Amino acid sequence: MRGILSTDGHNELFFLQLDRSGDEDQIYENTMKSYDAIREAEMIVGTEEISTARFEYVTDNRAAALAGLATYSNTVLYLYGTCEHLGDVTITDDSRHRTVWKPVSVSTTQNESALIKSVSVVMESAGRFICEYRVVRFQNNNVPTAALIIVLQRNGDGWKFNVPPRELSKLFFRFPIRGGDLLPVNCVIDGHFSVSQERDRIHMRDSDKEQIDAALSLLPVAVQWAVSEDCVGAHLLGHVAMPDHLFGALTDADRAWWRTTLARVAGDLSLMPIVRTGRGDIPADGHAHGAHADFIMPRFELDSQDELDLSRVWKLATQTKDVDPPLAELAYDWMHLALGWASLGVKVHMLALTDLAVKARRGVISWQTCPLMSTPVSGCSTILIWLEQSLSAIIGLLRWRIYSQTRTGLCYRQRARCTETTASQKPLKICQSHSVKMLGTNYSIQN
């Protein structure tokens, strides 16, 4: 290990070998050698051309070394948001391939909530330019030790939000804290936390909670900033959900605290007009009777599992009046965002296939009043065809036809040959819960 110490107003360069091998006597002897090495440090003038720290490791486990380098590569961009004086970072693998990250400029702005510091970083590989990034740190004005860090990647003339790797810890005390990867957010929280000696947990004292809360309160600020920058994928920064585990099993008290804290943040996000729909940008929660987005779930009922093609259910939703789903290319992202917010008890409007069917049939007394934007036959048949496709193990032959149209409602009949199967209770349950009468080998749906 090589580094620079600043003592009594001047700088000293030291070389140190850390060796914990051997028995107690050998470990003690190596420790004394380390103290001697520090005492023999050389005074230097100027540090511009000298790395302030350099670590070299000897290992007989190549796989472990490569895994460590990969982890560091995933982390290095966020270190530019937590380590103020970090300069060029170079990683050389065992094939002598060099990857370099270089900070090239820094800008700072201030608003009523945070100090916003943006560091531009370029990445080079084998001497060639690869990509440009912006590492943005939002530092809480009221709790300066608490900050939130995000990374943007150059996208043509603009930027796109860089979702952090799943395995990256989302909690830093300048450097990652092990176990923080299970916190379901798409940013890094930095603070002066009380951590264990092994850096594998935060003790969650009052000061720790204050800093986490202060950093998370900046998430809506960061989302709004990313939207104002026309950042592609800015909505993904709004991902917040309840963790199942964090630094091991959560205690009841910690679970309640996390739920309350994360729910408040998700609630604030749900009121922001950040859901891009066919009618413009609207919030997830209309706050009483205002406009709100509808999030499409690829399932028959909200309490069932995903089992349908999202794109086809989304298309059906766009054909139904008074339903405002996110744009097609955003539907999958917003489905998961909505599920995360709902896990915290935040009000979001999620629609499964049967919910769309209810909306399509509500108040219908004639084809002219059917609340479908497409032709009634096409729209209503689509709903019924979806039901049929999910019951492919039961239905052998399908022929749809309009059965009758009366003043009291619309009626359809399906002629089908049913096979004997234990799964037959599922369609029966769905039909009974939505006013569908099973009539032997025929069944009809009536309003």
Secondary structure, DSSP 8 states (H G I E B T S, - for coil): -EEEEEETTEEEEEE------SSHHHHHHHHHHHHHHHHT-EEES--TTS-SEE-----S-HHHHHHHHHHHHHHHHHHHHH-TT---EEEE-TT--EEEEEEEEEEEEE-SSEEEEEEEEEEEETTEEEEEEEEEEEEESSSTT-EEEEEEEEETTEEEE----TTS-SEESSSB-TTGGGS-BSSEEE----B-TTSS-B---HHHHHHHHHHHTTHHHHHHHHHHTT-BTGGGGG-B---SBSSSB--HHHHHHHHHHHHHHHHHHHTSS-EEETTEEE-SS-TTTS---EEE-SSSSTTS---S-HHHHHHHHHTBTT---B-GGGHHHHHHHHHHHHTTT---EEE-HHHHHHHHHTT-SSGGG--BSS-HHHHHHHHHHHHHHHTTTTEEEEEEEEEEEETTEEEEEEEEEE---GGGHHHHHHHHHTTEEEETTEEEEE-
